[in-house]
Amino acid sequence: MKFQYRFKYLILLAPLFVAFSCKQDLLDRMPLTTIVDEGFWRNEADIRLYSIGFYENYFIGYNTVQVENYAPYPNSNFSDDMVSNSTQTNFENIVPASRVSTATGPGASWLVQHYGPTWNFYWVRKTNIFIDRLENVAKPNLTEEEYNHWTAVARFFRGLEYSMLVSVFGDVPYFDRVVEDTDLDYMYKDRDDRGLVMDHVYNDFEYVLANMRLDDGNQVLNRYIAAAFISRRMLFEGTFLHYHGGDGTRAEKYLALAARAAEFVMNSGEYSFSNDYKSLFASEDLSTNNEVLLYRTYDEALLVRHSVIARQNGSGPPSKAANLDFIKAFLCVDGEPWQNSTEPAASSFSIADLVASRDSRFEATFLDFANNTAPSLLLTTKHAPRDIVNYIGPGKPPVPAEYLFSVNTTDAPVIRLAEVVLNWIEAKAVLAEHYGGMAVSQAELDRSINAIRSRPLAPEAIAKGVRKTAPLSLAALPDDPGRDSDVSPLMWEIRRERRVEFYMERFRLLDLKRWKKMHYMDFSTKPDYFLGPWIDFEVEMPALIAPASIGVLQVQKENGTVVTYNGSNASDMVGFYVIRGAVNRQPFGDEVYLAPIGERQIIEYEELGYTLTQTVNWR
Amino acid sequence: MIRKYKNNLIFPLWLRHPFKRLKMFFGLSIVLGFATQVMADDDGRTQSAAALDIVLQEQVIRGTITDRLGNPLSGVTIVLKDTPSRGTTSDENGRYTLSVPENSVLIFSSVGHNSQEVSVGNRREINIALEDAETAMDEVVVVGYGTQKKSHLTGAVSTINIEDNLQGRAIADIGRGLQGVSPGLNVRTPSGDVGSEAPIRIRGMIGSLNGESTPLILLDNVEIPNIQMVNADDVASITVLKDAAATSIYGAKAAMGVILITTKDGAKQEDVEFSYSNNFSFQDPWKEIEMAGSAGIRYSLDTYIRNGNNPVYIPIFVSAGEESYERTLEWEAKYGGKLGVDDPWTYGRDWYFDPVLNRRFGVRIYDPVDYLLNRWAPTKQHNLSASGTSGNTTFHIGLSTMDQSGMIKPAKEDSFGRRTATIRLSNKVNDKLTLRAGTMFSQTDRRTPFIATNEQAHGFWYYMYRWHSLWPHGYDESGDPLRGTWYEAQQANTESRKTDYLNLNLGATVDFTNNWKAEIDYSYWNQEYKRTQPGTIYTARNIWVAPSPRVDESGNPVYMNRDGEVVPSTDPGASRAYDFPMESYSANTLNPNYYQRNVSNFYRHTLNAYTVYDLNLDGGHDFKFTGGINLSTYDGASQWGRIDDLIDIVNPQFNFAVGTQTTGGGASWEAQLGYFTRVNYAYKDKYLLEANLRYDGTSKFPTDLRWRWFPSFSAGWVASEEPFMQWSSSALDFFKIRGSWGTVGDQAVSSSLYLATMGSALSDWISDGRLRNYVGTPSPVYADITWQDITTLNLGIDAYFWNNRIGVVVDWYQRDTENMLVPSPGVAPTYGASAALGNFGSLRTRGWEFELTYNHRFQNGLGVNVAANISDAVTTITKYGDTRSIDSWYVGKTYGEIWGYETDRLYQLDDFVLDGNGNPTLITLTSADSEQYAGGRANELKPGPNGEKPVYQVALQNSSNFFFGPGDVKFKDLDGDGELTPGARLVDDHGDLRVIGNSTPRYTYGFRLGLDYKGVDFSMFLQGVGSRQIWRSGQLLIPGFRPSEMSMPKVIAEDYWTEDNPNAFYPAAYGNGGVSTTNNFQPQTRYLLDMSYLRVKNLTVGYSLPRSLLSKVGVSSTRIYTSLENFFTFDNLGGLPVDPEEIPGVVGEGFSGHSWAGAKAPMFKSFSFGLQLNF
């Protein structure tokens, strides 16, 4: 019985025992595997970890797996260089119900027809928090040099984000500190004038150029890389203001910074045009390519891969391909447009002649025979290694696995010297033509356009008879019959150089915007947009001379007559390839220069007594 | 007890000792499998009256006692009313013999049944059927930390009839068995995916916009992770606690109601009872899935024509164009219905390649259902249990196994299995102390083909619906498989998701005095989740890439005609044959070329200790005091490892792969502690009061805000006990009015809401040859975040009439969620983050419940029982900042409401100004046409018959090339302003929009009818929803959702507007670019789906074998039955392949499917039969 009593008391006491013996911290359970803001920002290592969070968003390269945003995929390429064999992608023509993205993934928030971010302030907040924590938490733990450098890193990303937002929306509200959710007046302020915003960006960039480290490790942001981006952003804004009749004083200021930042890179002596054109885009390792300031590594073992080659391998069909208008933009090797050139094959547009007679970049950009996976029969292989040619076409072995979807591992150039020099020369030229700057000299052309043209040629290209293009000479500027009358001959050549150099690199549409040339996107203006290269079907694509082609296959002769295959006129099927199914996009107007914001956002502001102004030309 | 057994080969007498028999039985079970019964010859009589002394002047009465279904009842006490010390109990066959004086009165009583008094008269045999006590008001109901007489309940509490609803049904889990059986308990089965858990909600669909809204499920007072783990056969009772008065004693986690499950413990009598039951069922889709054939291709081609594409062909792996469509029609005429699953995809006949377009075109029509869906998939269940009492010890042992087949036809394995084993032991040490221990093991295993690639993201079933009918399955002419879902599901190795759950519990009851006791129970469980993903490499004819021309053995080109025959190239119908490459298309690091294993462990410690003191004072004052503590901690940890690039695809293992290895893991923990007290007071069983108070703390909130008091009160008045109600007593047995009010805190939210956490991970940025780690942006938080308060007001009536034959329970309630965690109001996109959650919102749910029961056994032995229930709940937002947007949670919004337009009709050609070619004319609107949309472009409309200005629908033209034209939808200008607009989409400015429906189920009901007569029983269970709507989404419901993929249901493809079919239901073809709410498919009345339904959930016919037969083999009862589950459904969905219980995007609790409505495993019906055996 004694036992029983003991037991009884034990049980009686048990709840009390539990109640009072519980550890005080039973309910204190901080997250086990999550970092908390409070307690972070201890040292430079912490800050570096935070900074890495920006890389994938701004240094996209070829993106990952099959995400096309910002990466050189033909399917979402939106420019006058390429055409699809269906209706061309329309421009947005209706104010969207909402234009908010809460996507936080790298490159996830973008608008295809602006090649920029949507109405998403995630990255603004992220940079402002970065600056705030550096200033208010980390500063005591850092040396002055560290503090200056990391503040420059933070301000660089803020400037970059804002300049991209401005390029998409024009005026945007500018926040130079973290927006508190209680501070509605600040949060709900209307858009600030783009000039005011870009002045802030300008100040951030000035700070960056003064304080960022020159070297902070391999594939890590440094002052040269930053300067190259600054030249890109400032050239955009300066020329946009200029050609759209904006504030001339600001245009001049931004263009001057564009030139200065570019010059800082050019004068460093760190970079040069050391390798051939294709090796920039189709190399497994870019670490030894002196032209590249920053590149992105793709690695099979680390499971970081892309799919850019998969759209250029002749088996995964691209939905867009280069049109005749773009083909005609290539200079002949004598440095003249095809109409003026003395090259024997200057007026020929057969692929073989184009390879041998045109600027060497033609050979490096396209497959050198017709291929019908491309809507225009001219398949872009710019990003594919040279051996891709062994796998394209009938009777060839299957494409090796590493060139298929999702597993490509060539490194991607993020920013390179060619862009820097072209930004520089264009900024110089605009300053000279409109703002009393010093006239562009031959020496300056030699440091920029001609330096690019004198890049080494690949041995495989030389074997095909490819030659370097003659340098551009101030004394003998080409007189392109197709030049727009409002563009000077020199400027025309600078623009041509950009078009050819940056094909599919997400520049063309932005260039058309800043030059105010978006009407090029209306393909009804020129038949060339819907034509491909000159094809002799019997010789080049005999497989297409088939019953199925009757009434379908068409070529256009030089005089404009269209010949349709009727089953017996095979020998007459020679001419510019008429791209099947290609239809122009819906008409559009000046509203396409900037993106509208959502109706919902405007109403939300109204509801709380605030105003959010719709983008110009939108209602 | 006097028993005599004949010698018997199967059960020799020595084995009758309970424990020996038990031991022997398990031995036998293992050797012979479950229940291999042999009929043995037995000529014995159960009990010989001659063995008893017969007292003169007394008579011997004998008879059989059964329950209402005619099953023999053992252990029934039979006593003389005048001399209660004299009596006996019935044996295991329900028989009894008793010697009694003449003219005495016998009382038959048994737990769980109404006692019955019988005058003996001069009868010698008295057979009695005892009625179940479940309708009786003195039934004891399990409630929070204790039991309560049903008549004394003051809160909203329902009990579930286990026998009627869970036994002998072809259902995989208890959750599905609870559907429709109790008002206010909402169980939905959104898919036929085996192993998916049916979402359970109590009273409405939602308790908080942020929180789980799920009820607390307790198994013997311990929270369990998943109701699927429990074997229905082990369940003794299920109680549903619905209002705060009933749930508040459980505190923190019980805010959304509680489902209390208790398991069986030992038998009531000195014996061992065995029971065995099984069920074999076969499942098949509840209705035929009819996808469009060539009509769907016509539809898609029409969308391309409308988009202005020329020439028309649809670019996809297997394309369709006008020419191929013509060939498809020819094919249908020639081969339709003649080619089957085994016929290969033959060049020329079934597809061809167009070298000009560089496209391959399909000709043959496939029905993916033939290839992918397993018909009449079998499921089997076995349950075996033993329970008994020996001296002071009672025990219960249960074993069960279930193997359910899924419906993926090509899979090596698609199944869900569960095994359970439970032991409960209790020992009454002495008068004061009872010790108990128990353990439960449950293992579930979901086995599916590990298909990976795209299928991993969307699920296998999406691919039964995604691609058009030209998409081939099966083999090509060379006998090689074709790349696709069919092949991949067949080739895939089997993924296993296995959960082991092991629960150990120890407890004691101390009876200090006969009115004061203490209970302490400690429980520990460990749940281990193991997921194994053995990959493979796919090698098939790759139809995703370009084919190459076929050559024969000597290298000559091969030509084929349209019948798939090799012919000379000069043959008129000859065309060059092509072959797709036979290749491995899952590269060395691609899905699913890897082996991965994930393991997670979860532990929970639960301690419940409480004491109860009953105080019964003179004059009918009865008090009960309860006080106790409830502590619960939860820890979880997980890790995973993966290796790429398999070198063995037959037996993939970590050791049989050579690629990159990756690994990761995580950990979490939480804890709750609560102190509770309860006082019950009853005065003469007439006036009832109850008060609860709980003090709760949780780890989820900051230190200074984590502790809270939660009170609740309830009261009841048993009016039928009042003298002034005597007039009605002949009909009304019991009438109670009750009311309750209480508040419970809800903390079912993420643990780190008050901490600005910064995610950290490996980025995809590489430098110096390694991936760089990064730390993310701090999340915005409100530091002073605290409990959500859920307050329930409940009013109810319980009434029983005519000897408790008819019972009525009515409840009305209002449940307010205050301090609801919602995003802080008024945060603009410029904030740069999703708004932090704070206690800024409120919502209110109001509803009612009605339950009617009828139980009666007629003199002729026919038993009838009916249970019907219906309930409704409506939730509205009562506080949510200042937002007025109809797309947000504005104040006054009804949860689930759908805004849309009212459809007028389809436009006809007549409505438009036509040009010379008979086409509508596109104009730019002037301000005379439309003030609001001047400058917009539209097809010119004719004025109305009386010259009315036409209303242009420019605002609803969401695509740049969509202009409302003939066959498109004409909406109603509800506000009559001459414009069709959504206004500002604000509550006070919504243009022509109105609320057109609600996606929450309303008026949910269940109806059960049971009949039994002389051993034959029949039951029917119906369940339904009175009102529910959803807006269409995805390819199965939106015509032209993604015309390039071309798949659509037959009913859409065969009834869309064309000039030849102007009275069609669906509008003219147009491609909607994968959006479900644009252009013609603005949410609107015409195409809103009516999801109301009535479903015959179960029909059962059973037969209990006569005891005279059974007793010879020592079996006390045997029932065989057959049932139909889900066999008949009445819905309003036409022929759309969507189930009326569909919830878009939801497969089951914790599993999400493709967001398209219906793109998941089809719901199934089943046919089953089984056996229930007690011995």
Interface residues (C-beta under 8 A of the other chain):
Chain A: Q4 F7 K8 I11 L12 A14 P15 V18 A19 C22 L26 L27 D28 R29 M30 P31 L32 T33 T34 I35 V36 D37 E38 F40 D46 L49 Y50 I52 G53 Y55 E56 F59 T64 S86 T87 N90 F91 E92 N93 I94 A97 V100 T102 T104 P106 W119 N120 F121 Y122 W123 V124 R125 K126 N128 I129 P173 F175 V179 D181 L184 M187 Y188 K189 G217 N218 Q219 V220 R296 T297 Y298 D299 E300 A301 L302 L303 V304 R305 G314 S315 G316 P317 S319 N372 T373 P394 G395 P398 V399 A401 E402 L404 S406 V407 A543 L544 A546 P547 A548 S549 V552 L553 R580 G581 V583 Q586 E599 R600 Q601 I603 E604 Y605 E606 E607 L608
Chain B: N307 G308 N309 N310 P311 P315 D354 P355 V356 L357 N358 V429 N430 K432 L433 A508 V510 F512 A518 I520 V545 A546 S548 P549 S575 R576 P581 E583 S584 Y585 A587 N588 T589 L590 L607 A609 Y610 T611 G628 I629 L631 T633 D644 G659 T660 T662 G666 A667 S668 W669 E670 A671 Q672 L673 Y675 G697 T698 S699 T703 R706 S751 S752 L755 A756 T757 M758 G759 S760 S763 D764 W765 I766 S767 D768 G769 R770 L771 R772 N773 Y774 V775 G776 T777 P778 P780 S824 G826 V827 A828 P829 T830 Y831 G832 A833 S834 A835 A836 D882 T883 R884 S885 D887 Q957 N958 S960 N961 A984 R985 L986
